[in-house]
Amino acid sequence: MLTAKEIAKDIWWVGAIDWNERLFHGYTTEKGITYNAYLIMDEKVTLIDTAKAPFADELMARISQVVDPAKIDVVISNHVEMDHSGSLPVVAKACPNAEFYASPKGCEGLRAHYGDIADFKPLKTGDTLSIGQRTLTFVETPMVHWPDNMVTYDVTDKILFSNDAFGQHFASSKHFDVENDMCEIMKQARKYYANIVQPYGMQAKKALDVVKTLELSMICPAHGVIWTEHIGDILAAYEEFTSGKVVDKAAIIYDSMWKSTEKMAKAICEAFVEENVTAQYINLNDTHESDILLYTLDAKYLCVGSPTLNMQMMPNVSKFLTYYRGLSPRNANRVGIAFGSYGWAPKGPKDVAQVLADCGFQMPVDTLTHQWIPTQAYLDSIQETVREAIAKSE
Ligand code: FEO
């Protein structure tokens, strides 16, 4: 078993690595997941966060490599979600003398999940807790990623225990950023933000603004690697993510029955390229929606195509749009184009247009529809429509 790892003097990683987990409520985790928990060996032995329930034994075994769990004095739960709190019932039994803390909403949530396993005490923004040589302080960070979230800051060591914020779904036996492939880490941080935090960009920005005021030697998230030499990079990335800024990029996303909608998708893609807009052509049968979100995070143009199947859009398109609608940015200056072929009723593409409008997209051109197989003349005309969409959205 992977051993506990001392990440700073008297501060230990005691979490768990879920190497083979490939799905996190609808989001593909091709690099696995970690549930990071941290143990601070001070006058009051302090545990920050736990792990998903199936990893409770591993967590307890790692803690036991450092200290008898019965000697834990303080347990801080930064977030109710079960990937971090799932082992609390086991921890509560093993640590009968510990005091348990969470944000006010966290206390409510933990009681709702686990009953009276512990007397959860609330911590608000600005509260402090002395654990001996160290002082911990707390900042509530609601909606990053649930209403209860908070972060814990070790004022003495300048270490931020950030829970979901700045996380990445990335399993590695190497705990620090510098020990891993930074291109992959930054990609996974972006995918994490796009699929987990994106709808709460405004709240994430507020949390970021507080974090930026802190002196930081490390950011220890509850998922993925610990930020040390790349703290500046992840803060700059969050600055960009939370800005809601878009760049001249188009995502052309579609499903097709007999390749007519596919021909339209190709023509739209080529039209954007002709207009010097970077474009990505995405068949929903080949790419998972959580990977598409990685691309669309800062794309100005979202073009979604579906033919009509049984008087509605294709199931793959509906699945993508349902996922996207939940995550769509609230403060966006984005442009939507709906398109698709049809046999006798253009219901599929029109339903797509409605969802894009509901998501708050500007819809500067009429939905592109074509009965049966698009002619070359029709495909050629798409260039003008795309040009018009670009001109009207500038
Ligand atoms: Fe990693 Fe919101 O849980």
Residues whose N, C-alpha, C, O or C-beta is under 5 A from the ligand:
A	BS01	FEO	E81 D83 H145 D164
